[in-house]
């Protein structure tokens, strides 16, 4: 990713440009539906251990709080909040930019680190957002998602490039392939039960040969 102000390259895991000082991340101001009150107890940043600030990214009439670390700019989203932000930033994507997706998926150069949830303290799961975005988020099943600085921007760029659409199409294709492999064994002249040691493989090969022969 590049700094939107001076176009200097931004290392993975950083959202503040070391050349011009600009914070290069998603503008979180706007109207959302989420937590209407800040958390009762301060939350500790999963990335650096600092105390996180509660940031109201909603409006005066509809407040919406998320947590942001003032030291490393990491973000923590309660369940459903991350998707609400992404849907606002990248609505109704209908085309797939395969070149952009390829570049984005190769940007994850961060070392493997296991973080603790700022609410329960349990070790969070490492999850590749959308299965193919290349952004490995830290997720607590019960309490939410933690993102390092700059990762929200990368996720939004992936969605805008058609990442969700491409992932949905791939899932549908894989489901169709599994369905075809699991088709009932065809009945052919001279074929007896057990002629194939692997019936599913035999079904797949027969279908392949039939398709090739027209």
C-alpha positions as CSV (number, residue, x, y, z in Angstrom):
1,X,0.0,0.0,0.0
2,X,1.1,3.6,-0.5
3,X,0.6,6.8,1.5
4,X,-2.4,8.7,0.0
5,X,-0.6,12.0,0.6
6,X,3.0,11.5,-0.7
7,X,2.7,8.0,-2.3
8,X,5.6,6.7,-0.3
9,X,5.4,2.9,0.3
10,X,3.9,1.8,3.6
11,X,5.4,-1.3,5.3
12,X,3.0,-4.0,6.3
13,X,1.4,-3.3,9.7
14,X,1.9,0.4,9.5
15,X,-0.7,3.1,8.8
16,X,1.3,6.2,9.6
17,X,3.7,7.4,6.9
18,X,7.3,7.8,8.1
19,X,7.9,10.5,5.5
20,X,5.1,13.0,5.8
21,X,3.3,11.8,9.0
22,X,-0.1,11.2,7.3
23,X,-2.3,8.5,8.8
24,X,-3.3,6.3,5.9
25,X,-6.3,4.4,6.9
26,X,-10.0,4.3,6.3
27,X,-12.0,7.4,7.3
28,X,-14.2,6.1,10.1
29,X,-16.4,9.1,10.4
30,X,-20.0,8.5,9.4
31,X,-23.3,6.9,10.5
32,X,-23.2,3.3,11.7
33,X,-25.3,1.0,13.8
34,X,-23.3,-0.6,16.6
35,X,-22.3,-0.1,20.2
36,X,-24.1,3.0,21.5
37,X,-22.0,3.2,24.7
38,X,-18.3,3.0,25.3
39,X,-17.2,-0.2,27.2
40,X,-17.5,-0.1,30.9
41,X,-13.9,-1.0,31.5
42,X,-10.8,0.1,29.4
43,X,-9.5,-2.4,26.9
44,X,-5.9,-3.4,26.5
45,X,-4.6,-3.3,22.9
46,X,-3.9,-6.8,21.6
47,X,-1.0,-5.6,19.5
48,X,1.1,-3.5,21.9
49,X,-0.5,-3.7,25.4
50,X,-1.4,0.0,25.6
51,X,-4.8,1.1,26.8
52,X,-7.2,1.6,23.9
53,X,-9.4,4.7,23.4
54,X,-13.1,4.4,22.7
55,X,-13.7,6.1,19.3
56,X,-17.2,7.3,18.4
57,X,-17.4,6.9,14.6
58,X,-21.2,7.6,14.5
59,X,-23.1,10.8,14.7
60,X,-24.5,12.8,17.5
61,X,-27.9,11.2,17.1
62,X,-26.5,7.7,16.6
63,X,-23.2,7.1,18.4
64,X,-21.1,4.0,17.4
65,X,-18.1,3.1,19.5
66,X,-15.1,1.0,18.4
67,X,-11.7,0.8,20.2
68,X,-8.5,2.2,18.7
69,X,-5.0,2.1,20.2
70,X,-3.4,5.6,20.3
71,X,0.1,4.0,20.3
72,X,0.0,1.5,17.4
73,X,-3.3,2.4,15.8
74,X,-4.7,-1.1,16.1
75,X,-8.5,-1.4,16.0
76,X,-10.9,-3.7,17.9
77,X,-14.5,-4.3,16.6
78,X,-17.3,-5.9,18.6
79,X,-19.2,-8.7,16.7
80,X,-20.9,-7.3,13.5
81,X,-19.1,-3.9,13.7
82,X,-16.3,-4.7,11.2
83,X,-18.8,-5.8,8.5
84,X,-20.9,-2.7,9.1
85,X,-17.8,-0.5,8.4
86,X,-16.8,-2.5,5.3
87,X,-20.3,-2.5,3.8
88,X,-20.4,1.3,4.1
89,X,-17.0,1.7,2.5
90,X,-17.5,-0.8,-0.4
91,X,-21.2,-1.1,-1.2
92,X,-22.5,-3.0,-4.3
93,X,-19.4,-4.3,-5.9
94,X,-20.2,-6.1,-9.2
95,X,-16.9,-6.5,-11.0
96,X,-13.7,-8.4,-10.2
97,X,-10.3,-6.8,-10.6
98,X,-8.1,-9.9,-10.7
99,X,-4.8,-8.0,-11.0
100,X,-5.6,-5.9,-7.9
101,X,-6.7,-9.0,-6.0
102,X,-3.4,-10.7,-6.9
103,X,-1.4,-7.8,-5.6
104,X,-3.3,-7.5,-2.4
105,X,-3.1,-11.2,-1.5
106,X,0.7,-11.0,-1.7
107,X,1.1,-8.1,0.8
108,X,1.0,-10.1,4.0
109,X,4.6,-10.1,5.2
110,X,3.9,-9.9,8.9
111,X,5.5,-12.5,11.2
112,X,3.0,-15.0,12.9
113,X,1.9,-13.6,16.2
114,X,-0.9,-14.9,18.5
115,X,-2.8,-12.1,20.3
116,X,-5.1,-12.1,23.3
117,X,-8.6,-10.8,23.2
118,X,-8.8,-7.4,25.0
119,X,-12.0,-8.5,26.7
120,X,-11.6,-12.1,27.9
121,X,-7.8,-12.4,27.6
122,X,-8.0,-15.7,25.6
123,X,-5.7,-16.3,22.7
124,X,-7.5,-15.4,19.5
125,X,-7.8,-17.3,16.2
126,X,-5.8,-16.2,13.2
127,X,-8.3,-15.9,10.3
128,X,-7.7,-14.9,6.7
129,X,-10.5,-12.4,6.2
130,X,-12.8,-13.6,3.4
131,X,-10.5,-16.7,3.1
132,X,-8.5,-15.1,0.3
133,X,-7.9,-11.4,1.2
134,X,-4.4,-12.0,2.5
135,X,-5.3,-10.0,5.7
136,X,-4.9,-12.2,8.7
137,X,-7.2,-10.9,11.4
138,X,-7.2,-11.9,15.1
139,X,-10.7,-13.1,16.0
140,X,-12.3,-14.0,19.3
141,X,-15.4,-16.1,18.7
142,X,-17.3,-14.4,21.5
143,X,-16.1,-10.8,21.5
144,X,-14.9,-9.5,18.2
145,X,-12.0,-8.9,15.8
146,X,-8.7,-7.1,16.2
147,X,-6.9,-5.5,13.2
148,X,-3.4,-4.2,13.0
149,X,-2.8,-0.7,11.7
150,X,-3.5,-0.5,8.0
151,X,-5.3,-3.8,7.8
152,X,-8.8,-2.2,7.6
153,X,-7.7,-0.2,4.6
154,X,-6.4,-3.4,2.9
155,X,-9.6,-5.3,3.6
156,X,-11.7,-2.4,2.1
157,X,-9.4,-2.4,-1.0
158,X,-9.9,-6.1,-1.4
159,X,-13.7,-5.9,-1.2
160,X,-13.7,-2.9,-3.7
161,X,-11.6,-5.0,-6.1
162,X,-14.3,-7.7,-6.0
163,X,-12.7,-10.0,-3.4
164,X,-16.0,-11.0,-1.8
165,X,-17.5,-11.7,-5.2
166,X,-14.5,-13.8,-6.4
167,X,-14.6,-15.8,-3.1
168,X,-18.3,-16.5,-3.5
169,X,-17.8,-17.7,-7.1
170,X,-15.0,-20.0,-6.1
171,X,-17.1,-21.5,-3.2
172,X,-19.9,-22.1,-5.7
173,X,-17.5,-23.8,-8.2
174,X,-16.1,-26.0,-5.5
175,X,-19.6,-27.0,-4.3
176,X,-20.5,-27.9,-7.9
177,X,-17.3,-30.0,-8.3
178,X,-18.1,-31.9,-5.1
179,X,-21.6,-32.5,-6.3
180,X,-20.4,-33.9,-9.6
181,X,-17.9,-36.3,-7.9
182,X,-20.7,-37.5,-5.6
183,X,-23.1,-38.3,-8.5
184,X,-24.6,-41.8,-8.4
185,X,-22.7,-44.5,-10.2
186,X,-23.9,-44.7,-13.8
187,X,-25.3,-47.9,-15.2
188,X,-23.4,-49.1,-18.2
189,X,-23.6,-52.4,-20.2
190,X,-21.3,-55.0,-18.7
191,X,-20.6,-53.0,-15.6
192,X,-21.0,-54.8,-12.3
193,X,-20.9,-53.4,-8.8
194,X,-17.3,-53.2,-7.5
195,X,-15.7,-52.8,-11.0
196,X,-14.1,-49.6,-9.7
197,X,-12.1,-49.7,-6.5
198,X,-13.0,-46.0,-6.0
199,X,-16.6,-45.5,-7.2
200,X,-16.5,-41.7,-6.9
201,X,-13.3,-41.5,-8.9
202,X,-14.8,-43.9,-11.4
203,X,-17.9,-41.7,-11.8
204,X,-15.8,-38.6,-12.3
205,X,-13.7,-40.3,-14.9
206,X,-16.7,-41.7,-16.8
207,X,-18.3,-38.3,-16.8
208,X,-15.1,-36.7,-18.0
209,X,-14.7,-39.1,-20.9
210,X,-18.4,-38.7,-21.9
211,X,-18.0,-34.9,-22.0
212,X,-14.9,-35.1,-24.1
213,X,-16.5,-37.5,-26.6
214,X,-19.6,-35.4,-26.9
